[in-house]
Amino acid sequence: MSEDRVRVAIVGCGREGSALLVDFATRPFIDVMAVCDRDPDSPGAKKAAQFGIPFVTRLDDLVARSSEHDLIIEVTGNPDVKPHLKKALLEQGNDTTIIVHDLVARLILSLAADAHTLVPTMHPTDVGIGVRIDEWSELGPCEIEDDDADAAG
């Protein structure tokens, strides 16, 4: 991420995702790097073409270039997509791209649409840091090195 720009990928380009794409494409501090939807005729596919933004139909094609993205905003409504994204980024060793939490995605969508209410949830099981509790055991142990303790001891 540069200091004054954010590189974003959008997954899911139906009604919500295409509105988000249009809003983001007009903001000078956002670079929409890629758009993904399984439907090549989706509203977002057409908008991506109008703005000259790369469009892919396979999630794996987007993930292959995820190091180019600061944020991935997933708005498909399909509960299988976000876990696939998380797993694929972990397998790549990509620990810098942020997959936006459902609540934050809803807030962004609501603001982009100038809505007076929060858009409905797409992922009611998306909690905390964006990992479902039943997924934690799959992530393995977390080891934190304390450099200060090593220097003092």
DSSP file (Angstrom, degrees, kcal/mol; ACC not computed):
  #  RESIDUE AA STRUCTURE BP1 BP2  ACC     N-H-->O    O-->H-N    N-H-->O    O-->H-N    TCO  KAPPA ALPHA  PHI   PSI    X-CA   Y-CA   Z-CA
    1    1 A M              0   0    0      0, 0.0     2,-0.1     0, 0.0     5,-0.1   0.000 360.0 360.0 360.0 130.9    0.0    0.0    0.0
    2    2 A S  B >   -A    5   0A   0      3,-0.6     3,-0.7     1,-0.1     5,-0.1  -0.462 360.0-106.0 -81.2 165.8    1.3    3.4   -0.9
    3    3 A E  T 3  S+     0   0    0      1,-0.2    -1,-0.1    -2,-0.1     3,-0.0   0.787 116.0  28.0 -64.1 -27.8    0.8    6.1    1.7
    4    4 A D  T 3  S+     0   0    0      1,-0.0     2,-0.3    26,-0.0    -1,-0.2   0.272 116.1  56.7-122.2  12.0   -1.9    7.8   -0.3
    5    5 A R  B <   -A    2   0A   0     -3,-0.7    -3,-0.6    25,-0.0     2,-0.4  -0.992  59.1-150.7-143.0 149.9   -3.6    5.0   -2.3
    6    6 A V  E     -b   30   0B   0     23,-2.4    25,-3.0    -2,-0.3     2,-0.6  -0.984  12.7-143.8-122.6 130.7   -5.2    1.7   -1.6
    7    7 A R  E     -b   31   0B   0     -2,-0.4    63,-2.4    23,-0.2    64,-2.1  -0.845  28.0-175.5 -97.1 120.7   -5.2   -1.2   -4.0
    8    8 A V  E     -bc  32  71B   0     23,-2.8    25,-2.8    -2,-0.6    26,-0.9  -0.893  20.6-163.7-123.3 143.3   -8.5   -3.1   -3.9
    9    9 A A  E     -bc  34  72B   0     62,-2.1    64,-2.8    -2,-0.4     2,-0.5  -0.969  14.4-150.6-118.5 143.1   -9.9   -6.2   -5.5
   10   10 A I  E     -bc  35  73B   0     24,-2.0    26,-2.6    -2,-0.4     2,-0.6  -0.959   5.1-163.6-116.8 128.1  -13.7   -6.9   -5.5
   11   11 A V  E     +bc  36  74B   0     62,-2.8    64,-3.4    -2,-0.5    26,-0.2  -0.952  68.4  33.1-112.5 118.1  -15.1  -10.4   -5.4
   12   12 A G        -     0   0    0     24,-3.5    25,-0.2    -2,-0.6    -1,-0.1   0.524  59.2-168.3 102.7 109.5  -18.7  -10.6   -6.4
   13   13 A C        +     0   0    0      4,-0.2    31,-2.4     3,-0.1    32,-0.3  -0.211  44.1 112.8-129.3  44.2  -20.1   -8.1   -8.9
   14   14 A G  S  > S-     0   0    0     61,-0.2     4,-2.3    29,-0.2     5,-0.3   0.280  94.2 -44.0 -81.5-140.0  -23.8   -8.3   -8.9
   15   15 A R  H  > S+     0   0    0      2,-0.2     4,-1.5     1,-0.2     5,-0.1   0.940 142.0  37.2 -59.2 -52.1  -25.9   -5.5   -7.6
   16   16 A E  H  > S+     0   0    0      1,-0.2     4,-2.1     2,-0.2    -1,-0.2   0.951 119.3  46.3 -68.7 -50.2  -23.8   -4.7   -4.5
   17   17 A G  H  > S+     0   0    0     58,-0.3     4,-2.4     1,-0.2    -1,-0.2   0.859 111.4  50.7 -64.3 -37.1  -20.4   -5.3   -5.9
   18   18 A S  H  X S+     0   0    0     -4,-2.3     4,-2.2     2,-0.2    -1,-0.2   0.879 109.8  50.6 -71.2 -35.0  -21.0   -3.4   -9.2
   19   19 A A  H  X S+     0   0    0     -4,-1.5     4,-2.1    -5,-0.3    -2,-0.2   0.902 111.7  48.8 -65.0 -39.6  -22.2   -0.3   -7.2
   20   20 A L  H  X S+     0   0    0     -4,-2.1     4,-3.0     2,-0.2     5,-0.2   0.911 109.1  53.0 -64.5 -42.7  -19.1   -0.5   -5.1
   21   21 A L  H  X S+     0   0    0     -4,-2.4     4,-2.7     2,-0.2    -2,-0.2   0.922 109.0  48.7 -58.1 -46.6  -16.9   -0.8   -8.2
   22   22 A V  H  X S+     0   0    0     -4,-2.2     4,-0.8     2,-0.2    -1,-0.2   0.926 113.7  46.7 -61.7 -44.8  -18.5    2.3   -9.7
   23   23 A D  H >< S+     0   0    0     -4,-2.1     3,-0.9     1,-0.2     4,-0.3   0.946 115.4  45.0 -62.7 -48.3  -18.0    4.3   -6.4
   24   24 A F  H >< S+     0   0    0     -4,-3.0     3,-1.7     1,-0.2     6,-0.3   0.876 105.5  61.0 -64.4 -38.4  -14.4    3.1   -6.0
   25   25 A A  H 3< S+     0   0    0     -4,-2.7    -1,-0.2     1,-0.3    -2,-0.2   0.711 104.3  50.8 -64.8 -18.9  -13.4    3.7   -9.6
   26   26 A T  T << S+     0   0    0     -3,-0.9    -1,-0.3    -4,-0.8    -2,-0.2   0.472  89.7  92.7 -96.8  -2.4  -14.2    7.4   -9.2
   27   27 A R    X   -     0   0    0     -3,-1.7     3,-1.6    -4,-0.3    -4,-0.0  -0.816  66.9-148.3 -97.5 125.8  -12.1    7.9   -6.1
   28   28 A P  T 3  S+     0   0    0      0, 0.0    -1,-0.1     0, 0.0    -4,-0.0   0.637  95.1  55.4 -68.9 -13.3   -8.6    9.1   -6.7
   29   29 A F  T 3  S+     0   0    0    -24,-0.1   -23,-2.4    -5,-0.1     2,-0.5   0.375  96.7  75.7-100.2   4.0   -7.2    7.3   -3.7
   30   30 A I  E <   -b    6   0B   0     -3,-1.6     2,-0.6    -6,-0.3   -23,-0.2  -0.970  57.8-165.8-119.5 127.5   -8.5    3.9   -4.6
   31   31 A D  E     -b    7   0B   0    -25,-3.0   -23,-2.8    -2,-0.5     2,-0.9  -0.943  13.3-151.1-106.4 110.3   -6.9    1.7   -7.4
   32   32 A V  E     -b    8   0B   0     -2,-0.6   -23,-0.2   -25,-0.2     3,-0.1  -0.739  18.0-179.0 -80.6 109.1   -9.4   -1.1   -8.2
   33   33 A M  E     -     0   0B   0    -25,-2.8     2,-0.3    -2,-0.9   -24,-0.2   0.789  57.4  -8.6 -84.0 -30.9   -6.8   -3.7   -9.3
   34   34 A A  E     -b    9   0B   0    -26,-0.9   -24,-2.0    19,-0.1     2,-0.4  -0.984  51.4-148.9-165.7 155.3   -9.2   -6.6  -10.3
   35   35 A V  E     -bd  10  55B   0     19,-2.0    21,-2.6    -2,-0.3     2,-0.4  -0.992  15.4-165.0-131.4 138.7  -12.8   -7.7  -10.2
   36   36 A C  E     +bd  11  56B   0    -26,-2.6   -24,-3.5    -2,-0.4     2,-0.3  -0.989  20.2 147.2-130.7 131.5  -14.0  -11.3  -10.0
   37   37 A D        -     0   0    0     19,-1.9     5,-0.1    -2,-0.4    -2,-0.1  -0.947  45.2-132.3-155.5 141.9  -17.4  -12.8  -10.6
   38   38 A R  S    S+     0   0    0     -2,-0.3    19,-0.1     1,-0.1    -1,-0.0   0.706  93.9  75.3 -70.2 -16.3  -18.3  -16.2  -12.0
   39   39 A D    >   -     0   0    0      1,-0.1     3,-1.9    -3,-0.0     6,-0.3  -0.848  64.3-164.3 -99.1 109.6  -20.7  -14.6  -14.4
   40   40 A P  T 3  S+     0   0    0      0, 0.0    -1,-0.1     0, 0.0    -2,-0.1   0.630  92.5  53.4 -67.7 -10.1  -18.9  -12.9  -17.3
   41   41 A D  T 3  S+     0   0    0      4,-0.1    -3,-0.0     5,-0.0     5,-0.0   0.199  81.8 129.0-105.6  14.5  -22.1  -11.0  -18.0
   42   42 A S  S <> S-     0   0    0     -3,-1.9     4,-1.6     1,-0.1     3,-0.3  -0.221  74.7-110.2 -65.1 158.7  -22.6   -9.7  -14.5
   43   43 A P  H  > S+     0   0    0      0, 0.0     4,-2.1     0, 0.0   -29,-0.2   0.887 120.5  54.0 -56.5 -37.8  -23.2   -5.9  -14.1
   44   44 A G  H  > S+     0   0    0    -31,-2.4     4,-3.0     1,-0.2     5,-0.2   0.837 101.9  57.3 -67.2 -33.1  -19.7   -5.6  -12.6
   45   45 A A  H  > S+     0   0    0     -3,-0.3     4,-1.9   -32,-0.3    -1,-0.2   0.916 109.7  45.3 -62.3 -42.3  -18.1   -7.3  -15.6
   46   46 A K  H  X S+     0   0    0     -4,-1.6     4,-1.9     2,-0.2    -2,-0.2   0.904 114.3  47.9 -68.1 -41.4  -19.6   -4.6  -17.8
   47   47 A K  H  X S+     0   0    0     -4,-2.1     4,-2.0     2,-0.2    -2,-0.2   0.902 108.9  54.3 -66.1 -40.3  -18.6   -1.8  -15.4
   48   48 A A  H  X>S+     0   0    0     -4,-3.0     5,-2.8     1,-0.2     4,-0.8   0.920 108.3  49.8 -59.1 -43.3  -15.0   -3.2  -15.1
   49   49 A A  H ><5S+     0   0    0     -4,-1.9     3,-0.7     1,-0.2    -1,-0.2   0.908 108.4  52.9 -61.9 -41.5  -14.7   -3.1  -18.9
   50   50 A Q  H 3<5S+     0   0    0     -4,-1.9    -1,-0.2     1,-0.2    -2,-0.2   0.867 115.5  40.4 -61.6 -36.3  -15.9    0.5  -19.0
   51   51 A F  H 3<5S-     0   0    0     -4,-2.0    -1,-0.2    -5,-0.1    -2,-0.2   0.465 112.6-116.6 -92.6  -2.1  -13.3    1.5  -16.4
   52   52 A G  T <<5 +     0   0    0     -4,-0.8    -3,-0.2    -3,-0.7    -4,-0.1   0.832  62.9 150.3  71.2  32.1  -10.5   -0.6  -18.0
   53   53 A I      < -     0   0    0     -5,-2.8    -1,-0.2    -6,-0.2   -19,-0.1  -0.833  53.7-105.2-100.1 132.7  -10.2   -2.8  -14.8
   54   54 A P        -     0   0    0      0, 0.0   -19,-2.0     0, 0.0     2,-0.4  -0.292  37.2-161.7 -57.6 136.5   -9.2   -6.4  -15.2
   55   55 A F  E     -d   35   0B   0    -21,-0.2     2,-0.3   -19,-0.0   -19,-0.2  -0.980   9.9-179.2-123.6 133.5  -12.1   -8.9  -14.8
   56   56 A V  E     -d   36   0B   0    -21,-2.6   -19,-1.9    -2,-0.4     3,-0.0  -0.945  23.9-157.1-129.7 153.2  -11.7  -12.6  -14.0
   57   57 A T  S    S+     0   0    0     -2,-0.3     2,-0.5   -21,-0.2   -21,-0.1   0.561  77.3  73.4-102.2 -12.6  -14.3  -15.4  -13.6
   58   58 A R    >>  -     0   0    0      1,-0.1     4,-1.3   -20,-0.0     3,-0.8  -0.900  67.7-149.6-108.7 127.9  -12.1  -17.7  -11.5
   59   59 A L  H 3> S+     0   0    0     -2,-0.5     4,-2.6     1,-0.2     3,-0.2   0.860  98.9  60.8 -59.0 -36.7  -11.3  -16.9   -7.9
   60   60 A D  H 3> S+     0   0    0      1,-0.2     4,-1.9     2,-0.2    -1,-0.2   0.824  99.8  55.8 -63.0 -30.8   -7.9  -18.7   -8.3
   61   61 A D  H <> S+     0   0    0     -3,-0.8     4,-0.5     2,-0.2    -1,-0.2   0.879 110.1  45.2 -68.1 -37.2   -6.9  -16.2  -11.0
   62   62 A L  H >< S+     0   0    0     -4,-1.3     3,-1.2    -3,-0.2    -2,-0.2   0.925 112.2  51.2 -69.3 -44.3   -7.6  -13.3   -8.6
   63   63 A V  H >< S+     0   0    0     -4,-2.6     3,-2.1     1,-0.3     4,-0.3   0.848  98.8  65.9 -62.5 -34.8   -5.7  -15.0   -5.8
   64   64 A A  H 3< S+     0   0    0     -4,-1.9    -1,-0.3     1,-0.3     3,-0.2   0.767 110.9  36.5 -59.5 -24.6   -2.7  -15.6   -8.0
   65   65 A R  T X< S+     0   0    0     -3,-1.2     3,-2.1    -4,-0.5    -1,-0.3   0.119  81.2 118.5-111.8  19.7   -2.2  -11.9   -8.1
   66   66 A S  G X   +     0   0    0     -3,-2.1     3,-2.0     1,-0.3    -1,-0.1   0.731  61.4  71.7 -64.3 -22.3   -3.3  -11.1   -4.5
   67   67 A S  G 3  S+     0   0    0      1,-0.3    -1,-0.3    -4,-0.3    -2,-0.1   0.700  92.9  59.7 -65.3 -15.3    0.1   -9.7   -3.6
   68   68 A E  G <  S+     0   0    0     -3,-2.1     2,-0.4    29,-0.0    -1,-0.3   0.482  95.9  79.9 -85.8  -4.0   -0.9   -6.7   -5.8
   69   69 A H    <   -     0   0    0     -3,-2.0   -61,-0.2    -4,-0.2     3,-0.1  -0.882  51.8-172.2-111.9 133.2   -3.9   -6.1   -3.5
   70   70 A D  S    S+     0   0    0    -63,-2.4    28,-2.8    -2,-0.4     2,-0.4   0.847  83.4  20.0 -80.9 -39.4   -4.0   -4.3   -0.2
   71   71 A L  E     -ce   8  98B   0    -64,-2.1   -62,-2.1    26,-0.2     2,-0.5  -0.973  59.7-160.1-131.7 143.3   -7.7   -5.3    0.4
   72   72 A I  E     -ce   9  99B   0     26,-2.8    28,-2.5    -2,-0.4     2,-0.7  -0.993  11.6-162.1-118.6 122.5  -10.0   -7.9   -1.0
   73   73 A I  E     -c   10   0B   0    -64,-2.8   -62,-2.8    -2,-0.5     2,-0.6  -0.918   6.1-162.8-106.3 114.1  -13.7   -7.0   -0.5
   74   74 A E  E     +c   11   0B   0     -2,-0.7   -62,-0.2    26,-0.4     3,-0.1  -0.868  23.9 157.3-103.1 115.8  -15.8  -10.2   -0.9
   75   75 A V        +     0   0    0    -64,-3.4   -58,-0.3    -2,-0.6   -61,-0.2  -0.157  33.8 114.8-130.3  37.9  -19.5   -9.5   -1.5
   76   76 A T        -     0   0    0      2,-0.2   -64,-0.1   -65,-0.2    -1,-0.1   0.823  68.8-137.0 -78.0 -31.5  -20.7  -12.7   -3.2
   77   77 A G        +     0   0    0      1,-0.3    -1,-0.1    -3,-0.1   -65,-0.0   0.412  65.3 126.1  83.1  -2.8  -23.0  -13.8   -0.5
   78   78 A N    >>  -     0   0    0      1,-0.1     3,-1.5    45,-0.0     4,-0.6  -0.815  55.0-151.4 -91.0 117.0  -21.7  -17.3   -1.0
   79   79 A P  T 34 S+     0   0    0      0, 0.0    -1,-0.1     0, 0.0    44,-0.0   0.640  91.4  60.2 -66.1 -12.5  -20.4  -18.7    2.4
   80   80 A D  T 3> S+     0   0    0      1,-0.1     4,-1.3     2,-0.1     5,-0.1   0.666  91.5  68.7 -85.6 -17.0  -17.8  -20.9    0.6
   81   81 A V  H <> S+     0   0    0     -3,-1.5     4,-2.5     2,-0.2     5,-0.2   0.945  94.6  49.3 -72.9 -49.4  -15.9  -18.1   -1.0
   82   82 A K  H  X S+     0   0    0     -4,-0.6     4,-2.8     1,-0.2     5,-0.2   0.919 110.6  49.6 -62.4 -45.3  -14.3  -16.3    1.9
   83   83 A P  H  > S+     0   0    0      0, 0.0     4,-2.5     0, 0.0    -1,-0.2   0.893 111.4  51.3 -59.1 -36.5  -12.9  -19.5    3.5
   84   84 A H  H  X S+     0   0    0     -4,-1.3     4,-2.7     2,-0.2    -2,-0.2   0.924 110.5  48.7 -63.6 -44.0  -11.5  -20.4    0.1
   85   85 A L  H  X S+     0   0    0     -4,-2.5     4,-2.5     2,-0.2     5,-0.2   0.940 112.1  48.3 -59.7 -48.0   -9.9  -16.9   -0.2
   86   86 A K  H  X S+     0   0    0     -4,-2.8     4,-2.3     1,-0.2    -2,-0.2   0.928 113.7  46.4 -59.6 -46.6   -8.4  -17.2    3.3
   87   87 A K  H  X S+     0   0    0     -4,-2.5     4,-2.6     1,-0.2    -1,-0.2   0.922 112.2  50.4 -62.9 -45.1   -7.0  -20.7    2.7
   88   88 A A  H  X S+     0   0    0     -4,-2.7     4,-1.5     1,-0.2    -1,-0.2   0.899 111.3  47.8 -63.5 -41.2   -5.5  -19.7   -0.7
   89   89 A L  H  X>S+     0   0    0     -4,-2.5     5,-2.4     2,-0.2     4,-0.6   0.904 112.1  49.8 -67.0 -40.2   -3.8  -16.6    0.7
   90   90 A L  H ><5S+     0   0    0     -4,-2.3     3,-1.0    -5,-0.2    -2,-0.2   0.912 108.9  52.3 -62.2 -42.2   -2.4  -18.6    3.6
   91   91 A E  H 3<5S+     0   0    0     -4,-2.6    -1,-0.2     1,-0.3    -2,-0.2   0.830 109.4  50.1 -64.3 -31.3   -1.1  -21.3    1.2
   92   92 A Q  H 3<5S-     0   0    0     -4,-1.5    -1,-0.3    -5,-0.2    -2,-0.2   0.597 113.9-119.0 -79.0 -11.5    0.7  -18.5   -0.8
   93   93 A G  T <<5 +     0   0    0     -3,-1.0     2,-1.0    -4,-0.6    -3,-0.2   0.676  61.6 152.8  78.1  16.8    2.3  -17.1    2.3
   94   94 A N      < +     0   0    0     -5,-2.4    -1,-0.2    -6,-0.2    -2,-0.1  -0.714   7.1 155.8 -84.8 104.8    0.4  -13.9    1.7
   95   95 A D        +     0   0    0     -2,-1.0    -1,-0.2    -3,-0.1    -5,-0.1   0.140  63.3  63.7-114.0  18.5    0.0  -12.3    5.1
   96   96 A T  S    S+     0   0    0    -27,-0.1     2,-0.3     2,-0.0    -1,-0.1   0.712  75.9  88.1-111.6 -30.1   -0.3   -8.7    4.0
   97   97 A T  S    S-     0   0    0     -8,-0.1     2,-0.5   -26,-0.1   -26,-0.2  -0.571  71.4-141.0 -73.5 130.0   -3.5   -8.7    1.9
   98   98 A I  E     -e   71   0B   0    -28,-2.8   -26,-2.8    -2,-0.3     2,-0.8  -0.814   4.7-151.4 -96.3 125.2   -6.5   -8.0    4.1
   99   99 A I  E     -e   72   0B   0     -2,-0.5   -26,-0.2   -28,-0.2   -28,-0.1  -0.876  34.4-120.0 -91.1 114.4   -9.8   -9.8    3.4
  100  100 A V        -     0   0    0    -28,-2.5   -26,-0.4    -2,-0.8   -29,-0.0  -0.306  23.4-116.2 -65.8 132.1  -12.3   -7.3    4.6
  101  101 A H     >  -     0   0    0      1,-0.1     4,-2.7   -28,-0.1     5,-0.2  -0.280  26.1-112.2 -63.1 149.9  -14.6   -8.6    7.4
  102  102 A D  H  > S+     0   0    0      1,-0.2     4,-2.6     2,-0.2     5,-0.2   0.884 115.8  51.3 -54.7 -45.5  -18.3   -8.8    6.7
  103  103 A L  H  > S+     0   0    0      1,-0.2     4,-2.0     2,-0.2    -1,-0.2   0.903 112.5  46.1 -62.7 -40.8  -19.3   -6.0    9.0
  104  104 A V  H  > S+     0   0    0      2,-0.2     4,-2.7     1,-0.2    -1,-0.2   0.901 111.5  52.0 -68.4 -40.5  -16.7   -3.6    7.5
  105  105 A A  H  X S+     0   0    0     -4,-2.7     4,-2.8     1,-0.2    -2,-0.2   0.908 109.6  50.3 -60.7 -41.3  -17.7   -4.7    3.9
  106  106 A R  H  X S+     0   0    0     -4,-2.6     4,-2.4    -5,-0.2    13,-0.6   0.900 110.5  49.3 -63.4 -41.0  -21.3   -3.9    4.9
  107  107 A L  H  X S+     0   0    0     -4,-2.0     4,-2.5     2,-0.2    -2,-0.2   0.936 112.5  47.4 -63.2 -46.6  -20.3   -0.5    6.2
  108  108 A I  H  X S+     0   0    0     -4,-2.7     4,-2.7     1,-0.2    -2,-0.2   0.925 113.0  48.8 -61.2 -45.8  -18.3    0.3    3.0
  109  109 A L  H  X S+     0   0    0     -4,-2.8     4,-1.8     1,-0.2    -1,-0.2   0.910 111.6  49.8 -60.4 -42.6  -21.2   -0.8    0.8
  110  110 A S  H  <>S+     0   0    0     -4,-2.4     5,-2.8     1,-0.2     4,-0.3   0.910 113.0  45.7 -64.5 -42.9  -23.7    1.3    2.8
  111  111 A L  H ><5S+     0   0    0     -4,-2.5     3,-1.2     1,-0.2    -2,-0.2   0.908 111.4  51.9 -66.8 -41.7  -21.5    4.4    2.6
  112  112 A A  H 3<5S+     0   0    0     -4,-2.7    -1,-0.2     1,-0.3    -2,-0.2   0.842 113.3  45.1 -63.4 -32.8  -20.8    3.9   -1.2
  113  113 A A  T 3<5S-     0   0    0     -4,-1.8    -1,-0.3    -5,-0.2    -2,-0.2   0.436 108.2-126.4 -89.0   0.3  -24.6    3.6   -1.8
  114  114 A D  T < 5 +     0   0    0     -3,-1.2    -3,-0.2    -4,-0.3    -2,-0.1   0.881  50.3 173.4  53.5  39.8  -25.3    6.6    0.5
  115  115 A A      < -     0   0    0     -5,-2.8    -1,-0.2    -6,-0.2     4,-0.0  -0.368  40.1-144.9 -78.1 156.3  -27.7    4.4    2.3
  116  116 A H  S    S+     0   0    0     -3,-0.1     2,-0.3    -2,-0.1    -1,-0.1   0.429  86.0  42.5 -98.8  -2.4  -29.5    5.4    5.5
  117  117 A T  S    S-     0   0    0     -7,-0.1     2,-0.3     3,-0.0    -2,-0.1  -0.946  95.6 -95.1-137.1 159.6  -29.3    1.8    6.9
  118  118 A L        -     0   0    0     -2,-0.3   -11,-0.1     1,-0.1     3,-0.1  -0.564  45.1-113.2 -74.0 133.9  -26.6   -0.8    7.0
  119  119 A V        -     0   0    0    -13,-0.6    -9,-0.1    -2,-0.3     3,-0.1  -0.311  45.3 -87.9 -63.8 153.6  -26.9   -3.3    4.1
  120  120 A P        -     0   0    0      0, 0.0    -1,-0.1     0, 0.0     2,-0.0  -0.196  50.1 -92.4 -63.1 154.9  -27.8   -6.9    5.3
  121  121 A T        -     0   0    0      1,-0.1   -18,-0.1    -3,-0.1   -19,-0.0  -0.328  28.0-169.5 -65.7 147.0  -25.1   -9.3    6.2
  122  122 A M  S    S+     0   0    0      1,-0.2    -1,-0.1    -3,-0.1   -19,-0.0   0.572  86.0  31.7-105.7 -19.9  -23.6  -11.6    3.6
  123  123 A H    >   +     0   0    0      3,-0.1     3,-1.9     1,-0.1    -1,-0.2  -0.678  60.6 176.3-141.6  81.6  -21.7  -13.8    6.1
  124  124 A P  T 3  S+     0   0    0      0, 0.0    -1,-0.1     0, 0.0    -3,-0.0   0.698  83.2  56.4 -63.9 -17.6  -23.4  -14.0    9.5
  125  125 A T  T 3  S+     0   0    0      2,-0.1     2,-0.9     7,-0.0     8,-0.2   0.480  76.9 108.2 -91.4  -1.6  -20.7  -16.5   10.8
  126  126 A D    <   +     0   0    0     -3,-1.9     2,-0.3     6,-0.1   -23,-0.2  -0.659  52.0 165.1 -78.6 105.9  -17.8  -14.1   10.0
  127  127 A V    >>  -     0   0    0     -2,-0.9     3,-2.2   -25,-0.1     4,-0.6  -0.779  38.3 -16.3-123.2 162.8  -16.7  -13.0   13.5
  128  128 A G  T 34 S+     0   0    0      1,-0.3     4,-0.1    -2,-0.3   -27,-0.1  -0.154 129.6   4.2  54.4-122.6  -13.8  -11.3   15.2
  129  129 A I  T 34 S-     0   0    0      2,-0.2    -1,-0.3     1,-0.1     3,-0.1   0.302 115.6 -88.5 -82.9  11.1  -10.7  -11.1   13.2
  130  130 A G  T <4 S+     0   0    0     -3,-2.2     2,-0.5     1,-0.3    -2,-0.2   0.533  98.5 108.7  97.1   6.5  -12.4  -12.6   10.2
  131  131 A V     <  -     0   0    0     -4,-0.6    -1,-0.3    -5,-0.1    -2,-0.2  -0.973  69.9-123.5-116.4 126.0  -11.8  -16.3   11.0
  132  132 A R    >>  -     0   0    0     -2,-0.5     3,-2.2     1,-0.1     4,-0.7  -0.371  24.9-117.2 -63.9 146.8  -14.7  -18.4   12.2
  133  133 A I  G >4 S+     0   0    0      1,-0.3     3,-1.1    -8,-0.2     4,-0.5   0.862 115.4  56.8 -55.2 -39.1  -14.1  -20.1   15.5
  134  134 A D  G 34 S+     0   0    0      1,-0.2    -1,-0.3     2,-0.1     4,-0.1   0.602 103.7  55.9 -71.9  -8.3  -14.2  -23.5   14.0
  135  135 A E  G X> S+     0   0    0     -3,-2.2     3,-1.2     1,-0.1     4,-0.6   0.623  83.9  84.9 -92.2 -16.0  -11.4  -22.5   11.6
  136  136 A W  H XX S+     0   0    0     -3,-1.1     3,-1.5    -4,-0.7     4,-0.5   0.878  84.1  55.6 -57.0 -42.1   -8.9  -21.5   14.3
  137  137 A S  H >4 S+     0   0    0     -4,-0.5     3,-0.6     1,-0.3    -1,-0.3   0.782 102.2  58.8 -64.4 -24.2   -7.6  -25.0   14.9
  138  138 A E  H <4 S+     0   0    0     -3,-1.2    -1,-0.3     1,-0.2    -2,-0.2   0.689  94.4  65.9 -76.1 -18.0   -6.7  -25.2   11.2
  139  139 A L  H << S-     0   0    0     -3,-1.5    -1,-0.2    -4,-0.6    -2,-0.2   0.699  97.6-138.7 -80.4 -18.7   -4.4  -22.2   11.4
  140  140 A G    <<  -     0   0    0     -3,-0.6    -1,-0.2    -4,-0.5    -2,-0.1  -0.187  41.0 -30.4  85.4 177.4   -1.9  -23.8   13.7
  141  141 A P        -     0   0    0      0, 0.0     2,-0.6     0, 0.0    -4,-0.0  -0.296  53.1-134.0 -71.7 152.0   -0.1  -22.3   16.6
  142  142 A C        -     0   0    0      2,-0.0     2,-0.5    -2,-0.0    -2,-0.1  -0.932  19.9-166.0-106.3 118.7    0.8  -18.7   16.9
  143  143 A E        -     0   0    0     -2,-0.6     2,-0.5     2,-0.0     0, 0.0  -0.920   1.6-167.9-109.8 125.0    4.3  -18.0   18.0
  144  144 A I        -     0   0    0     -2,-0.5     2,-0.5     2,-0.0    -2,-0.0  -0.947   9.6-149.7-114.2 124.1    5.2  -14.5   19.1
  145  145 A E        -     0   0    0     -2,-0.5     2,-0.8     4,-0.0     3,-0.1  -0.787   3.3-152.7 -93.1 132.7    8.9  -13.6   19.6
  146  146 A D     >  -     0   0    0     -2,-0.5     4,-1.7     1,-0.2     3,-0.2  -0.850  12.1-177.2-107.5  97.1    9.6  -11.0   22.2
  147  147 A D  H  > S+     0   0    0     -2,-0.8     4,-2.1     1,-0.2    -1,-0.2   0.853  82.6  56.3 -62.6 -35.7   12.8   -9.3   21.1
  148  148 A D  H  > S+     0   0    0      1,-0.2     4,-2.1     2,-0.2    -1,-0.2   0.889 105.7  50.5 -64.7 -38.9   12.9   -7.2   24.3
  149  149 A A  H  > S+     0   0    0      1,-0.2     4,-1.9     2,-0.2    -1,-0.2   0.891 109.8  50.8 -66.8 -38.3   12.7  -10.2   26.5
  150  150 A D  H  < S+     0   0    0     -4,-1.7    -1,-0.2     1,-0.2    -2,-0.2   0.897 111.3  47.9 -65.2 -39.3   15.6  -11.8   24.7
  151  151 A A  H  < S+     0   0    0     -4,-2.1    -1,-0.2     1,-0.2    -2,-0.2   0.859 115.2  44.9 -69.9 -34.8   17.7   -8.7   25.0
  152  152 A A  H  <        0   0    0     -4,-2.1    -1,-0.2     1,-0.2    -2,-0.2   0.786 360.0 360.0 -78.9 -26.4   17.0   -8.3   28.7
  153  153 A G     <        0   0    0     -4,-1.9    -1,-0.2    -5,-0.2    -2,-0.2   0.454 360.0 360.0 -97.4 360.0   17.6  -11.9   29.6
